[in-house]
């Protein structure tokens, strides 16, 4: 395995693809740390830290923060991540199967390119909608049911999450978040074309991996509390979760590697004095 990894850098084209992919992923992580203009990331960061310490985990906000690679925690320009693009792709796939015009368009020459163009337009629309809602959440975090307890953090720090509220902040935030998502889409396409693997999948994966240490620390604090306190969670739950983790991984591998062998019977044919074919093979 190590020799195969070292041999990778001996092939110029493969080496360039690997380095290009790593460079793009570094840009993704840098963008996840750049705060949106007008937002005080310290408030949201302290709130997430408080949620982890109190073992509540932040609920839906923590889950969204996980898939964005910690960008939401930093109020970053990549807070929306590539999820609007994934949602738009699923919507267009479903509409292609439901609307006959789109289904016919997908089968024509160049139809897939038009479908991809519609997907990008839908992504922009979703980014504008989600960016506006996120801007409103930044302005009035107390009204967001997924940010419960953040008013205590604001009161403790004595600083608001957004100092200059208003239409100007909302427009700037929507433009910034939309541009961030579109830039991530461009990076994903570049990785797919000039790098290694699927760009969108790598962006999602690197975000989850970046949050993995924090998730492990949170799990450790949940099952092994400090100061000699007794754990509020039964240790058997941890055992069952680990067993379920291995079960899910095994199930995914089985489904991915599964094949249905379709028998193919080749007819006999005579060429001169020789007989060819007549055997049975399988098409996976």
Buried (B, 14 or more C-beta within 10 A) or exposed (E): EEEEEEEEEEEEEEEEBBEBBEEBBEEBBEBBBBBBEBBBBBBBBBBBBBBBEEBEBBEEBBEBBBBBBBBBBBBBBBBBBBBBBBBBBEBBBEBBEEEEEBEEBBEEEEBEEEBEEBBBEBBBEBBBEBBBEBBBBBBEBEEBEBBBBBEEBBEEBEEBBBEEBEEEBBEBBBBBBBEBBBBBBEBBEBBBEEBBEEBBEBBBBBBEEBBEEBBEEBBEBBBEBEEEEEBEBEEEEBEEEEEEEEEEEEEEEEEEEEEEEEEEEEEEEEEEEEEEEEEEEEEE
